Amino acid sequence: MILEHSNRINVHDNQRRVKVVAFGSYHSGKTSFIKRIDPDPLLTEARNHDGTTTVALDMGIRYHKGYKLYVYGTPGQERFEVAREVVAFGLNAGLVVVDSTRGMTEFEKRVLSELRGSGIPCIVLANKSDLPGASVEKVREDAGGYDDVFPISSVTGKGVDAVLDRIVELASALRSN
């Protein structure tokens, strides 16, 4: 990924804009998360044999506690690496969206490692935590004990406000530096 080449946008501007990029494997819930925070998001999807999937990006905007959060969703398939690199350019924070009924994939573990290794603030979303068989503890274990793991349900909205609060905390810390 191009994360090591990312230039963070200036969070010291008067509009308090924050670019957040959501990464995750196919069907982890990135698009559902963006739809939850912005009822009228920009979606770029195409039909495939499994239904509808994101092929370029999703984008939602949410005002939260004085910040304007631009949240971009990236395609989860490995073949869309270039699209992820383009969308990730200039990010302030990353979200790793995980289907907590299956745990973290190798792809999601790699993304988390790259974000952390690049010093980019990131949050792991243990999505679908309301479903049978979900294990937030498994996601935490898969994330190597990483502290910022939030159980959420993009469908019901459970835990989403806590994630937005944490994004604002991270943005505030960036503004202080």
LUMKE-938172 format. One line per 3 residues: number of its first residue (from 1); for each residue x, y, z of N, C-alpha, C. Coordinates in nm, 4 decimals. Layout:
<pavexs>
NUM) X Y Z X Y Z X Y Z | ...
</pavexs>
This chain:
<pavexs>
1) 0.0836 -0.1195 0.0000 0.0000 0.0000 0.0000 0.0871 0.1246 0.0000 | 0.0276 0.2336 -0.0303 0.0998 0.3596 -0.0388 0.1007 0.4343 0.0944 | 0.0597 0.3684 0.2011 0.0479 0.4363 0.3299 0.1767 0.5061 0.3702
4) 0.2916 0.4450 0.3375 0.4167 0.5092 0.3761 0.4402 0.6387 0.2994 | 0.3666 0.6594 0.1898 0.3800 0.7815 0.1112 0.2663 0.8798 0.1369 | 0.1789 0.8477 0.2287 0.0633 0.9333 0.2543 0.1063 1.0639 0.3186
7) 0.0513 1.1709 0.2686 0.0683 1.3020 0.3308 -0.0614 1.3336 0.4017 | -0.0538 1.3494 0.5297 -0.1767 1.3784 0.6031 -0.2238 1.5190 0.5715 | -0.3548 1.5320 0.5514 -0.4089 1.6646 0.5299 -0.4005 1.7418 0.6603
10) -0.3992 1.8699 0.6497 -0.3804 1.9564 0.7651 -0.5079 1.9616 0.8481 | -0.5020 1.9080 0.9692 -0.6192 1.9147 1.0563 -0.6207 2.0442 1.1372 | -0.5297 2.1342 1.1050 -0.5259 2.2628 1.1745 -0.6106 2.3683 1.1028
13) -0.6831 2.3292 0.9974 -0.7633 2.4271 0.9257 -0.8849 2.4673 1.0085 | -0.9464 2.5759 0.9685 -1.0604 2.6288 1.0435 -1.1838 2.5397 1.0347 | -1.1932 2.4592 0.9311 -1.3114 2.3753 0.9136 -1.3020 2.2435 0.9891
16) -1.1868 2.2145 1.0454 -1.1661 2.0923 1.1239 -1.2082 1.9687 1.0445 | -1.1560 1.9592 0.9229 -1.1849 1.8457 0.8348 -1.0904 1.7305 0.8667 | -1.1445 1.6100 0.8625 -1.0660 1.4905 0.8912 -1.0963 1.3866 0.7834
19) -0.9900 1.3350 0.7214 -1.0061 1.2289 0.6219 -0.9816 1.0948 0.6894 | -1.0844 1.0109 0.6871 -1.0792 0.8781 0.7483 -1.1025 0.7759 0.6367 | -1.0191 0.6732 0.6328 -1.0336 0.5708 0.5297 -1.0628 0.4363 0.5959
22) -1.1694 0.3715 0.5482 -1.2098 0.2404 0.5999 -1.1559 0.1306 0.5084 | -1.0811 0.0396 0.5693 -1.0262 -0.0764 0.4997 -1.0920 -0.2010 0.5576 | -1.0937 -0.3064 0.4830 -1.1463 -0.4327 0.5335 -1.1706 -0.5277 0.4192
25) -1.1835 -0.6535 0.4521 -1.2069 -0.7556 0.3508 -1.3478 -0.7446 0.2940 | -1.3675 -0.8162 0.1870 -1.4955 -0.8264 0.1185 -1.6058 -0.8635 0.2178 | -1.7134 -0.7877 0.2175 -1.8314 -0.8100 0.3021 -1.8050 -0.7915 0.4522
28) -1.7081 -0.7086 0.4877 -1.6844 -0.6825 0.6304 -1.7809 -0.5783 0.6859 | -1.8397 -0.4964 0.5976 -1.9371 -0.3971 0.6422 -1.8931 -0.2528 0.6259 | -1.7955 -0.2269 0.5413 -1.7470 -0.0898 0.5209 -1.8571 0.0004 0.4650
31) -1.9245 -0.0462 0.3606 -2.0317 0.0331 0.3004 -2.1464 0.0525 0.3989 | -2.1812 -0.0505 0.4731 -2.2882 -0.0381 0.5733 -2.2518 0.0638 0.6800 | -2.1247 0.0672 0.7214 -2.0799 0.1660 0.8198 -2.0966 0.3071 0.7641
34) -2.0557 0.3271 0.6396 -2.0668 0.4602 0.5791 -2.2133 0.4996 0.5639 | -2.2978 0.4064 0.5248 -2.4417 0.4360 0.5151 -2.5004 0.4698 0.6522 | -2.4477 0.4108 0.7568 -2.4966 0.4376 0.8925 -2.4624 0.5802 0.9338
37) -2.3437 0.6281 0.8993 -2.3047 0.7627 0.9439 -2.3538 0.8720 0.8500 | -2.3846 0.8362 0.7248 -2.4347 0.9335 0.6273 -2.5443 0.8645 0.5459 | -2.6701 0.9024 0.5694 -2.7807 0.8358 0.5004 -2.7804 0.8550 0.3483
40) -2.7042 0.9522 0.2984 -2.7008 0.9787 0.1543 -2.5561 0.9815 0.1048 | -2.4836 0.8695 0.1186 -2.3424 0.8689 0.0801 -2.3244 0.8550 -0.0709 | -2.2029 0.8836 -0.1159 -2.1634 0.8549 -0.2533 -2.1159 0.7099 -0.2556
43) -2.1786 0.6270 -0.3392 -2.1421 0.4856 -0.3467 -2.1045 0.4505 -0.4898 | -1.9982 0.3749 -0.5064 -1.9577 0.3246 -0.6372 -1.9575 0.1731 -0.6269 | -2.0616 0.1116 -0.6796 -2.0777 -0.0328 -0.6667 -2.1039 -0.0957 -0.8027
46) -2.0836 -0.2258 -0.8107 -2.1150 -0.3018 -0.9318 -2.1721 -0.4367 -0.8901 | -2.2513 -0.4958 -0.9758 -2.3079 -0.6279 -0.9489 -2.2027 -0.7338 -0.9785 | -2.2011 -0.8361 -0.8973 -2.1172 -0.9521 -0.9264 -2.1935 -1.0769 -0.8862
49) -2.1319 -1.1908 -0.8920 -2.2016 -1.3164 -0.8646 -2.2509 -1.3280 -0.7207 | -2.1919 -1.2533 -0.6275 -2.2336 -1.2583 -0.4871 -2.3280 -1.1446 -0.4493 | -2.3713 -1.0651 -0.5451 -2.4567 -0.9517 -0.5134 -2.3885 -0.8231 -0.5524
52) -2.3976 -0.7210 -0.4675 -2.3385 -0.5913 -0.4963 -2.2134 -0.5734 -0.4132 | -2.1105 -0.5203 -0.4751 -1.9859 -0.4959 -0.4031 -1.9252 -0.3642 -0.4470 | -1.8485 -0.3032 -0.3594 -1.7807 -0.1785 -0.3909 -1.6632 -0.2078 -0.4831
55) -1.6508 -0.1288 -0.5899 -1.5401 -0.1493 -0.6826 -1.4447 -0.0312 -0.6876 | -1.4799 0.0794 -0.6320 -1.3902 0.1944 -0.6319 -1.3870 0.2553 -0.4930 | -1.4912 0.3287 -0.4571 -1.4937 0.3856 -0.3237 -1.6343 0.4234 -0.2839
58) -1.6523 0.4362 -0.1544 -1.7727 0.4938 -0.0955 -1.7258 0.6170 -0.0206 | -1.8135 0.7134 -0.0043 -1.7746 0.8309 0.0724 -1.8962 0.8866 0.1438 | -1.8801 0.9077 0.2734 -1.9841 0.9688 0.3535 -1.9260 1.0837 0.4333
61) -2.0096 1.1810 0.4615 -1.9671 1.2968 0.5404 -2.0540 1.3027 0.6646 | -1.9903 1.3281 0.7769 -2.0635 1.3381 0.9034 -2.0020 1.4490 0.9867 | -2.0851 1.5405 1.0347 -2.0406 1.6405 1.1314 -2.0539 1.5779 1.2692
64) -1.9470 1.5844 1.3474 -1.9502 1.5231 1.4796 -1.8614 1.6041 1.5738 | -1.9240 1.6616 1.6743 -1.8531 1.7353 1.7791 -1.7565 1.8400 1.7235 | -1.8052 1.9155 1.6258 -1.7265 2.0256 1.5708 -1.6304 1.9871 1.4598
67) -1.6264 1.8620 1.4221 -1.5395 1.8155 1.3139 -1.6240 1.7708 1.1952 | -1.5693 1.7902 1.0766 -1.6326 1.7403 0.9552 -1.5534 1.6173 0.9124 | -1.6139 1.5005 0.9299 -1.5474 1.3741 0.9020 -1.5819 1.3281 0.7606
70) -1.4804 1.3117 0.6792 -1.4951 1.2548 0.5454 -1.4509 1.1093 0.5568 | -1.5438 1.0177 0.5442 -1.5116 0.8761 0.5616 -1.5225 0.8062 0.4258 | -1.4117 0.7488 0.3836 -1.4023 0.6805 0.2549 -1.3935 0.5305 0.2772
73) -1.4709 0.4557 0.2026 -1.4623 0.3104 0.2058 -1.3880 0.2614 0.0835 | -1.3044 0.1619 0.1022 -1.2232 0.1086 -0.0066 -1.2700 -0.0324 -0.0428 | -1.2411 -0.0777 -0.1642 -1.2786 -0.2140 -0.2020 -1.2014 -0.3174 -0.1206
76) -1.2666 -0.4274 -0.0886 -1.2036 -0.5291 -0.0055 -1.1290 -0.6370 -0.0807 | -1.1463 -0.6452 -0.2109 -1.0776 -0.7489 -0.2859 -0.9319 -0.7096 -0.3103 | -0.8443 -0.8093 -0.3040 -0.7000 -0.7868 -0.3213 -0.6689 -0.7166 -0.4530
79) -0.7433 -0.7474 -0.5590 -0.7110 -0.6935 -0.6914 -0.7297 -0.5422 -0.7018 | -0.7921 -0.4804 -0.6015 -0.8148 -0.3362 -0.6046 -0.7119 -0.2591 -0.5218 | -0.5920 -0.3119 -0.5103 -0.4849 -0.2487 -0.4326 -0.4600 -0.1046 -0.4769
82) -0.4559 -0.0797 -0.6074 -0.4284 0.0552 -0.6577 -0.5380 0.1516 -0.6149 | -0.6633 0.1095 -0.6209 -0.7735 0.1961 -0.5776 -0.7584 0.2312 -0.4301 | -0.7200 0.1335 -0.3475 -0.6988 0.1614 -0.2044 -0.5863 0.2616 -0.1847
85) -0.4791 0.2477 -0.2617 -0.3663 0.3399 -0.2492 -0.4078 0.4826 -0.2825 | -0.4858 0.4984 -0.3881 -0.5304 0.6319 -0.4286 -0.6200 0.6925 -0.3212 | -0.7160 0.6152 -0.2730 -0.8090 0.6657 -0.1715 -0.7354 0.6966 -0.0412
88) -0.6354 0.6164 -0.0063 -0.5639 0.6337 0.1209 -0.4748 0.7569 0.1234 | -0.4402 0.8109 0.0081 -0.3494 0.9253 0.0061 -0.4061 1.0402 0.0893 | -0.3282 1.0876 0.1844 -0.3673 1.2022 0.2655 -0.4562 1.1708 0.3839
91) -0.4697 1.0426 0.4199 -0.5596 1.0107 0.5301 -0.5057 1.0607 0.6643 | -0.5995 1.0949 0.7526 -0.5663 1.1324 0.8902 -0.5800 1.0153 0.9851 | -0.6714 0.9230 0.9536 -0.6949 0.8074 1.0402 -0.7491 0.6936 0.9555
94) -0.7238 0.5726 1.0015 -0.7725 0.4547 0.9315 -0.8659 0.3735 1.0183 | -0.9628 0.3119 0.9541 -1.0526 0.2175 1.0194 -1.0296 0.0816 0.9548 | -1.0125 -0.0198 1.0362 -1.0046 -0.1563 0.9845 -1.1351 -0.2237 1.0253
97) -1.2219 -0.2465 0.9271 -1.3544 -0.3019 0.9527 -1.3466 -0.4539 0.9386 | -1.3848 -0.5232 1.0458 -1.3721 -0.6686 1.0530 -1.5096 -0.7300 1.0772 | -1.5402 -0.8361 1.0061 -1.6604 -0.9146 1.0328 -1.6297 -0.9999 1.1555
100) -1.6871 -0.9645 1.2697 -1.6513 -1.0324 1.3950 -1.7092 -1.1735 1.4058 | -1.7868 -1.2162 1.3059 -1.8308 -1.3556 1.3055 -1.7228 -1.4476 1.2492 | -1.6191 -1.3913 1.1866 -1.5114 -1.4730 1.1310 -1.3733 -1.4336 1.1810
103) -1.3594 -1.3180 1.2465 -1.2277 -1.2719 1.2913 -1.1536 -1.2004 1.1795 | -1.0333 -1.1541 1.2107 -0.9546 -1.0779 1.1140 -0.8954 -1.1690 1.0066 | -0.9036 -1.1224 0.8830 -0.8377 -1.1920 0.7728 -0.6909 -1.1503 0.7696
106) -0.6110 -1.2223 0.6940 -0.4697 -1.1846 0.6784 -0.4587 -1.0450 0.6169 | -0.5473 -1.0140 0.5235 -0.5485 -0.8811 0.4624 -0.5711 -0.7731 0.5685 | -0.6692 -0.7933 0.6558 -0.6995 -0.6940 0.7594 -0.5847 -0.6811 0.8585
109) -0.5213 -0.7924 0.8919 -0.4044 -0.7870 0.9807 -0.2914 -0.7081 0.9161 | -0.2714 -0.7290 0.7862 -0.1663 -0.6557 0.7145 -0.1956 -0.5054 0.7120 | -0.3200 -0.4689 0.6856 -0.3572 -0.3266 0.6829 -0.3337 -0.2635 0.8198
112) -0.3769 -0.3308 0.9261 -0.3561 -0.2781 1.0612 -0.2076 -0.2599 1.0887 | -0.1276 -0.3564 1.0514 0.0169 -0.3479 1.0719 0.0769 -0.2303 0.9951 | 0.0334 -0.2105 0.8709 0.0847 -0.0991 0.7901 0.0429 0.0354 0.8482
115) -0.0813 0.0467 0.8909 -0.1276 0.1722 0.9509 -0.0469 0.2040 1.0760 | -0.0352 0.1062 1.1637 0.0385 0.1273 1.2891 0.1856 0.1561 1.2612 | 0.2441 0.0826 1.1678 0.3845 0.1023 1.1340 0.4131 0.2377 1.0731
118) 0.3128 0.2967 1.0091 0.3269 0.4294 0.9492 0.2929 0.5408 1.0471 | 0.2532 0.5041 1.1690 0.2176 0.6049 1.2682 0.0836 0.6709 1.2429 | -0.0002 0.6078 1.1627 -0.1322 0.6629 1.1321 -0.2305 0.6130 1.2374
121) -0.3016 0.7036 1.3039 -0.4001 0.6603 1.4033 -0.5028 0.5676 1.3389 | -0.5365 0.4610 1.4089 -0.6325 0.3675 1.3511 -0.7195 0.3043 1.4591 | -0.8345 0.2578 1.4138 -0.9337 0.1949 1.4998 -0.9780 0.0660 1.4309
124) -0.9929 -0.0397 1.5074 -1.0465 -0.1651 1.4546 -1.1944 -0.1713 1.4919 | -1.2792 -0.1912 1.3920 -1.4228 -0.2032 1.4151 -1.4608 -0.3504 1.4080 | -1.4986 -0.4073 1.5210 -1.5468 -0.5456 1.5253 -1.6942 -0.5412 1.4874
127) -1.7188 -0.5354 1.3567 -1.8534 -0.5185 1.3038 -1.9328 -0.6494 1.3132 | -2.0628 -0.6362 1.3028 -2.1557 -0.7498 1.3093 -2.1514 -0.8160 1.4465 | -2.1173 -0.7367 1.5481 -2.1048 -0.7913 1.6838 -2.2387 -0.8344 1.7424
130) -2.3480 -0.7990 1.6749 -2.4817 -0.8367 1.7199 -2.5265 -0.9720 1.6643 | -2.4461 -1.0317 1.5790 -2.4862 -1.1569 1.5146 -2.4414 -1.2794 1.5940 | -2.5150 -1.3901 1.5802 -2.4725 -1.5142 1.6459 -2.3326 -1.5545 1.5978
133) -2.2518 -1.5991 1.6898 -2.1168 -1.6426 1.6560 -2.0138 -1.5319 1.6537 | -2.0569 -1.4078 1.6753 -1.9618 -1.2964 1.6758 -1.8727 -1.3052 1.7994 | -1.7464 -1.2701 1.7827 -1.6527 -1.2715 1.8949 -1.5606 -1.1503 1.8879
136) -1.5927 -1.0504 1.9683 -1.5082 -0.9318 1.9761 -1.3731 -0.9698 2.0349 | -1.3727 -1.0643 2.1285 -1.2462 -1.1099 2.1883 -1.1553 -1.1733 2.0837 | -1.2128 -1.2482 1.9911 -1.1331 -1.3079 1.8825 -1.0720 -1.1987 1.7961
139) -1.1493 -1.0940 1.7670 -1.0966 -0.9824 1.6880 -0.9825 -0.9154 1.7638 | -1.0005 -0.8930 1.8947 -0.8928 -0.8336 1.9761 -0.7671 -0.9207 1.9722 | -0.7873 -1.0500 1.9869 -0.6751 -1.1444 1.9826 -0.6067 -1.1392 1.8454
142) -0.6870 -1.1413 1.7392 -0.6324 -1.1340 1.6032 -0.5554 -1.0043 1.5804 | -0.5996 -0.8971 1.6474 -0.5348 -0.7659 1.6334 -0.4116 -0.7536 1.7223 | -0.3725 -0.8633 1.7846 -0.2508 -0.8621 1.8660 -0.2647 -0.7836 1.9944
145) -0.3861 -0.7789 2.0494 -0.4076 -0.7060 2.1736 -0.4174 -0.5558 2.1554 | -0.4330 -0.5102 2.0323 -0.4456 -0.3670 2.0042 -0.5623 -0.3095 2.0841 | -0.5418 -0.1930 2.1443 -0.6407 -0.1351 2.2360 -0.7666 -0.0805 2.1687
148) -0.7513 -0.0169 2.0531 -0.8649 0.0501 1.9895 -0.9487 -0.0458 1.9053 | -1.0158 -0.1398 1.9721 -1.1084 -0.2321 1.9065 -1.2476 -0.2010 1.9601 | -1.3387 -0.1658 1.8704 -1.4735 -0.1257 1.9090 -1.5761 -0.2245 1.8550
151) -1.6577 -0.2852 1.9420 -1.7670 -0.3690 1.8927 -1.8770 -0.2792 1.8370 | -1.9174 -0.3068 1.7128 -2.0230 -0.2263 1.6512 -2.1172 -0.3148 1.5709 | -2.2296 -0.2560 1.5349 -2.3186 -0.3126 1.4341 -2.3537 -0.1989 1.3396
154) -2.3035 -0.2063 1.2185 -2.3345 -0.1022 1.1206 -2.4820 -0.1023 1.0844 | -2.5480 -0.2158 1.0984 -2.6899 -0.2258 1.0640 -2.7765 -0.1601 1.1708 | -2.7520 -0.1907 1.2992 -2.8352 -0.1349 1.4064 -2.7840 -0.0005 1.4571
157) -2.6571 0.0284 1.4338 -2.5969 0.1522 1.4832 -2.5280 0.1375 1.6173 | -2.5382 0.0195 1.6782 -2.4748 -0.0037 1.8083 -2.3239 0.0218 1.7993 | -2.2735 0.1094 1.8866 -2.1305 0.1357 1.8957 -2.0759 0.2374 1.7973
160) -2.1559 0.2800 1.7005 -2.1063 0.3714 1.5973 -2.0703 0.5076 1.6556 | -2.1526 0.5604 1.7464 -2.1206 0.6904 1.8071 -1.9900 0.6853 1.8852 | -1.9615 0.5734 1.9501 -1.8349 0.5597 2.0228 -1.7165 0.5657 1.9267
163) -1.7324 0.5082 1.8078 -1.6265 0.5149 1.7064 -1.6068 0.6589 1.6610 | -1.7169 0.7292 1.6344 -1.7067 0.8689 1.5920 -1.6413 0.9538 1.7004 | -1.6761 0.9286 1.8261 -1.6118 0.9998 1.9375 -1.4614 0.9754 1.9373
166) -1.4212 0.8512 1.9135 -1.2783 0.8177 1.9135 -1.2063 0.8836 1.7963 | -1.2703 0.8896 1.6796 -1.2104 0.9592 1.5654 -1.1856 1.1050 1.6009 | -1.2830 1.1686 1.6654 -1.2673 1.3083 1.7062 -1.1533 1.3224 1.8068
169) -1.1415 1.2287 1.9007 -1.0290 1.2320 1.9958 -0.8956 1.2254 1.9224 | -0.8859 1.1363 1.8255 -0.7624 1.1233 1.7481 -0.7339 1.2506 1.6690 | -0.8380 1.3090 1.6088 -0.8206 1.4334 1.5331 -0.7783 1.5471 1.6244
172) -0.8361 1.5528 1.7432 -0.7975 1.6565 1.8400 -0.6514 1.6424 1.8785 | -0.6055 1.5184 1.8957 -0.4646 1.4952 1.9291 -0.3747 1.5394 1.8144 | -0.4167 1.5149 1.6896 -0.3380 1.5595 1.5745 -0.3317 1.7115 1.5686
175) -0.4423 1.7777 1.6021 -0.4450 1.9249 1.6007 -0.3522 1.9823 1.7068 | -0.3352 1.9094 1.8164 -0.2505 1.9574 1.9265 -0.1027 1.9507 1.8919 | -0.0682 1.8611 1.8004 0.0739 1.8420 1.7655 0.1240 1.9455 1.6690
</pavexs>
